[in-house]
Amino acid sequence: MSTSENRSPPSQTPVAHATTTGMTGGGFYNENSTPQWDAIAAVLPLLEEAAASLPLDGSGPVTLVDFGCSEGRNSIAALATAIAALRPLTNRPIQTIHSDLPTNDFSSLLRTLRPDGQSVFGSPDVYSSIAGGSMFDQLFPAQSLHLATSFNAIGFLSRKPVAQLPGYILPNGPSAVRASGFVSEEDRTAFSNLARADIATFLKARAKELVPGGKLLLQVFGGNETARTCDGIYDLLNDAVLAFVEDGTISRDVYEAYYQPVYLRSLDELTGPVTDPVLGAAGLFELNKATSYEIPVSFNTQFEADQDIDRYAKGYVNFFRAFTEAVLRSALPDDGGKDLLVERIFAKAEELLKKDPQLYPFRYIAVAVLLTRTAD
């Protein structure tokens, strides 16, 4: 499933407080997000811990929300884990809410939530819905949520702090292996500052929605002292786009204005806003756990076993295509040939990877925090 005929192109409608219109739809993100699930699975013990310690006094539903649900495969699996931990502790009904941008392709998720008229979570007293909106805004009534999760979505920034990034397509800059391209210190600082402010904005919105004692599990791709999750994949996309700049298909002006508005944080950058008084979120949450970890990457492991370069290239490129296509598509001129050019860019990425896979080594580093909403 890699052609436009059997995949829904991302919507081009802009959304306030968002820099992408969502993941590639039509089932494409669900099919190409196994690494993201593996990163989520690594912190499921934290999710179980959170669910088992929720404040359950009162009546009404216990409400669980996942921000950044995309097409829902990973969102449903994560909340199923929380429900399993929660169910022995209460007979109250449970409400799951799966939230993403209004431009997200919710169709697969909606079909999955109630197959044959029954809850996908296997219980008649689990009720599910969706909510469209930016995770940087308050989306739910005050003190209406018990547990909130977000996996990977916070890596996408709330706005673009600079108009151009002329030397590379990602604010974190190229990998040491490829060393092709540059990001100025001034621009790096602008993105770093925005990334910190975005965490604080997210925390303040969740603090309004969560009940005192409610839990927040926030996980995202990131980096450590040895590797960054952006290394390899964005080098490859950058090289593929530059191939069309060099042959004149894409202008230099278009390239310099195009970048992926994504920032990869260290663990310190993720946890810092929780206690930084300058950012306005200090005191809203207690920091329970913080972790940085690395997961094996499914397509890397498969390639080590079978040395099938065609399968490896397809899996590797489809993986990053699922979350980069929308922004790339919106940056290209709307001249009638955009769909074909998008296909050619990702095909070029496969070609470059098969030619020299050692230029684009990929490791998946993630960071996560478990927080408790303090009492006002």
C-alpha positions in Angstrom: 0.0 0.0 0.0 2.2 2.8 -1.2 0.4 4.4 -4.1 -2.1 7.2 -4.0 -4.8 5.0 -5.5 -5.1 3.0 -2.3 -4.1 5.5 0.3 -5.9 8.7 1.5 -3.8 11.8 0.9 -3.6 14.0 4.0 -6.0 16.9 4.1 -4.5 20.3 3.2 -6.8 22.2 5.5 -4.8 24.2 8.1 -5.7 23.9 11.8 -4.9 26.4 14.5 -2.1 25.5 16.8 -0.9 22.7 14.5 1.9 22.4 11.9 0.7 19.2 10.2 -2.7 18.1 9.0 -2.1 14.6 10.3 -0.6 11.2 9.5 -1.2 9.6 6.1 -4.6 8.0 6.1 -6.4 5.2 4.3 -4.9 2.6 6.7 -1.4 3.6 5.8 -0.4 4.9 9.2 -1.9 1.9 10.9 0.1 -0.4 8.6 3.4 1.4 9.0 3.5 2.3 12.7 4.9 -0.8 14.3 8.0 1.0 15.6 5.7 3.6 17.3 3.8 0.8 18.9 7.0 -0.9 20.1 8.0 2.5 21.7 4.5 2.6 23.4 4.7 -1.0 24.5 7.9 -0.2 26.4 6.1 2.2 28.7 2.9 0.1 29.2 4.0 -0.7 32.8 3.8 3.0 33.5 0.4 3.1 32.0 -0.7 0.2 34.1 0.7 1.9 37.2 -1.1 5.1 36.3 -4.5 3.3 35.8 -4.2 1.4 39.0 -3.7 4.5 41.1 -6.4 6.8 39.7 -8.8 8.6 42.1 -12.0 6.7 41.8 -14.3 8.4 44.3 -17.6 9.6 43.1 -20.0 8.4 40.3 -20.1 8.7 36.6 -17.7 7.4 34.0 -13.9 7.1 34.5 -12.6 9.0 31.4 -9.5 8.1 29.5 -8.2 10.2 26.7 -5.4 9.6 24.2 -4.1 12.7 22.4 -2.7 12.1 18.9 -4.6 8.9 18.1 -4.1 9.0 14.3 -5.9 6.0 12.7 -6.3 4.3 16.1 -4.5 1.0 16.1 -2.0 2.0 18.6 -4.4 4.2 20.6 -6.9 1.4 21.1 -4.2 -1.0 22.1 -2.8 1.4 24.7 -6.1 2.3 26.2 -7.0 -1.4 26.3 -4.0 -1.9 28.6 -5.3 0.9 30.9 -8.8 -0.5 31.0 -7.5 -4.0 31.9 -5.6 -2.5 34.9 -8.5 -0.3 35.9 -11.4 -2.7 35.6 -10.7 -4.8 38.8 -10.7 -1.6 40.8 -14.1 -0.2 39.9 -17.5 -1.0 38.4 -18.0 2.5 37.1 -18.5 2.8 33.4 -15.4 3.8 31.4 -15.3 6.4 28.6 -12.4 6.3 26.1 -11.8 9.4 24.0 -9.5 9.3 21.0 -8.3 12.8 20.0 -6.5 14.2 17.1 -6.6 17.1 14.7 -9.9 17.7 12.8 -8.0 17.0 9.6 -7.0 13.5 10.9 -8.4 10.5 9.0 -10.6 9.0 11.7 -12.4 6.6 9.4 -10.4 3.5 10.3 -10.7 4.3 14.0 -14.5 4.8 13.8 -14.9 1.5 12.0 -12.8 -0.2 14.7 -14.3 1.2 17.9 -17.6 -0.7 17.6 -17.3 -3.8 15.4 -20.6 -5.6 15.1 -22.2 -3.0 17.4 -20.0 -4.0 20.4 -17.2 -2.1 22.0 -13.8 -3.1 20.7 -12.7 -3.1 24.3 -14.8 -6.2 25.0 -17.1 -4.8 27.6 -20.6 -3.3 27.3 -19.8 -0.6 29.9 -16.9 0.9 27.9 -18.0 3.7 25.7 -15.8 5.4 23.1 -15.8 8.6 21.1 -13.5 10.8 19.1 -12.6 14.5 19.6 -11.1 16.8 17.0 -8.8 19.6 18.0 -5.2 20.7 18.8 -3.7 19.1 21.9 -2.3 22.5 22.7 -5.8 23.7 23.5 -8.2 22.7 26.2 -10.6 20.3 24.6 -12.6 18.9 27.5 -14.5 20.4 30.5 -12.6 21.3 33.6 -11.8 18.2 35.8 -13.5 15.8 33.5 -10.6 13.5 32.7 -9.0 10.9 34.9 -6.2 9.6 32.7 -4.6 11.3 29.7 -2.0 9.8 27.4 -0.1 11.1 24.4 2.4 9.0 22.4 4.8 10.7 19.9 2.4 13.5 19.0 4.0 16.2 21.1 7.0 16.0 18.8 5.0 18.0 16.3 5.3 21.7 17.1 2.4 24.1 17.6 3.7 26.6 15.1 6.7 27.3 12.8 9.0 29.7 14.6 11.0 30.6 11.5 9.8 31.0 8.0 12.8 29.2 6.4 15.3 26.6 7.3 17.6 26.8 4.3 20.2 24.2 5.2 18.2 21.1 6.2 14.6 19.9 6.6 14.6 19.3 10.3 15.5 21.8 13.2 17.6 19.2 15.0 19.9 19.1 12.0 21.6 16.3 10.1 23.2 13.2 11.6 26.9 13.0 12.3 27.0 10.0 9.9 25.6 11.9 6.9 26.7 15.4 7.9 24.9 16.9 4.9 23.3 20.2 5.7 23.2 22.7 8.5 21.0 24.5 11.0 22.2 27.7 12.5 22.5 28.1 16.3 20.0 31.0 16.1 17.4 28.7 14.5 18.2 25.8 16.8 17.6 28.1 19.8 14.3 29.3 18.4 13.1 25.7 18.0 14.4 24.6 21.4 12.6 27.5 23.1 9.3 26.7 21.3 9.6 23.0 22.1 9.9 23.9 25.8 7.0 26.3 25.6 4.9 23.7 23.8 5.3 21.2 26.7 4.2 23.9 29.1 1.2 24.8 27.0 0.2 21.1 26.8 0.6 20.7 30.5 -1.5 23.7 31.3 -4.3 22.5 29.0 -4.2 19.0 30.6 -4.1 20.5 34.1 -7.5 22.1 33.5 -9.0 18.9 32.2 -7.7 16.4 34.7 -9.2 15.8 38.1 -6.9 16.2 41.1 -4.8 13.0 41.3 -5.4 12.3 37.6 -2.6 10.9 35.7 -0.7 12.0 32.5 1.6 9.7 30.6 3.5 11.7 27.9 5.9 9.8 25.6 7.7 11.0 22.5 10.6 10.1 20.1 13.8 11.9 21.2 17.5 11.6 21.6 20.2 10.8 24.0 24.0 11.2 24.2 24.6 8.5 21.5 21.8 8.8 19.0 18.6 10.6 17.9 15.5 9.2 16.4 15.8 11.7 13.5 19.1 10.4 12.4 18.9 8.4 9.2 15.3 8.9 8.3 15.5 12.7 7.8 18.9 12.5 6.2 17.3 10.1 3.6 14.2 12.4 3.1 16.5 15.4 2.8 18.7 13.7 0.2 15.6 12.6 -1.8 14.2 16.1 -1.9 17.5 17.6 -2.8 17.7 15.2 -5.8 14.8 17.1 -7.3 16.2 20.5 -6.3 19.4 19.6 -8.2 17.6 18.6 -11.4 15.4 21.7 -11.2 12.1 20.0 -10.5 11.9 21.8 -7.1 13.1 25.3 -6.7 15.7 26.3 -4.2 13.2 28.7 -2.7 10.7 25.9 -2.1 13.3 23.8 -0.5 14.5 26.5 1.9 10.9 27.2 2.9 10.1 23.5 3.5 11.0 21.8 6.7 9.4 19.2 9.0 8.1 21.2 12.1 9.2 18.4 14.4 11.6 18.7 17.4 13.3 15.8 19.1 13.8 16.4 22.8 16.2 15.0 25.3 14.8 13.7 28.6 15.8 16.9 30.3 14.0 18.9 27.6 10.8 16.9 28.2 10.9 17.1 32.0 12.2 20.6 32.4 8.9 22.5 31.8 7.2 20.5 34.6 9.1 22.5 37.2 10.3 25.6 35.3 8.5 28.6 36.9 9.2 30.8 33.9 7.0 28.7 31.6 3.9 28.8 33.9 3.4 25.1 34.4 5.3 24.6 37.6 3.3 23.1 40.4 0.5 21.7 38.2 1.9 18.2 38.2 4.0 16.0 40.4 6.7 14.2 38.4 6.4 10.4 39.2 8.7 8.7 36.7 10.9 9.8 33.8 12.7 7.5 31.4 14.8 7.5 28.3 15.1 4.2 26.4 15.8 2.6 23.0 13.7 0.0 21.2 14.7 -2.5 18.5 13.3 -1.4 15.1 11.2 -4.0 13.3 12.5 -3.4 9.8 16.1 -3.3 11.0 15.7 -6.6 12.7 14.0 -8.1 9.7 16.8 -6.9 7.4 19.5 -8.3 9.7 17.7 -11.7 9.4 16.9 -11.9 5.7 19.1 -9.2 4.0 16.1 -8.5 1.7 17.0 -4.9 0.7 13.8 -4.3 -1.2 11.6 -5.2 1.8 13.9 -3.2 4.1 13.7 -0.1 1.9 10.0 -0.3 1.5 9.4 -0.7 5.3 11.9 2.0 6.2 10.5 4.6 3.8 6.9 3.8 4.4 7.5 4.2 8.1 8.7 7.8 7.8 6.4 8.6 4.9 3.4 8.0 7.2 4.3 11.0 9.4 6.1 13.2 6.9 4.0 13.2 3.8 1.4 15.7 4.9 4.0 18.5 5.6 6.0 17.7 2.4 2.8 17.7 0.3 1.7 21.1 1.7 5.2 22.6 0.9 5.2 21.7 -2.8 3.7 23.9 -5.5 0.1 23.2 -6.3 0.7 23.0 -10.1 -1.2 19.9 -10.9 1.8 17.6 -10.6 2.0 17.4 -6.8 0.7 13.9 -6.4 3.2 12.5 -8.9 6.1 14.5 -7.4 5.3 13.1 -3.9 5.4 9.6 -5.2 8.7 10.3 -7.0 10.3 11.7 -3.9 9.5 8.7 -1.8 10.5 6.4 -4.6 13.9 8.2 -4.8 14.3 7.7 -1.0 13.9 3.9 -1.5 16.4 4.1 -4.4 19.0 6.0 -2.3 18.6 3.6 0.6 19.0 0.5 -1.5 22.1 2.0 -3.1 23.9 2.6 0.2 22.0 1.7 3.4 25.0 2.4 5.6 24.5 6.1 4.9 21.2 6.1 6.7 21.4 4.1 10.0 18.3 4.4 12.1 17.8 4.0 15.8 14.7 4.7 17.8 15.2 6.6 21.0 12.2 7.6 23.1 11.6 9.6 26.3 8.6 9.5 28.6 7.2 11.0 31.8 4.4 9.9 34.2 2.8 12.8 36.0 0.1 13.3 38.6 -2.2 16.3 38.7 -1.7 18.2 41.9 -4.6 19.6 44.0 -5.3 23.2 43.3 
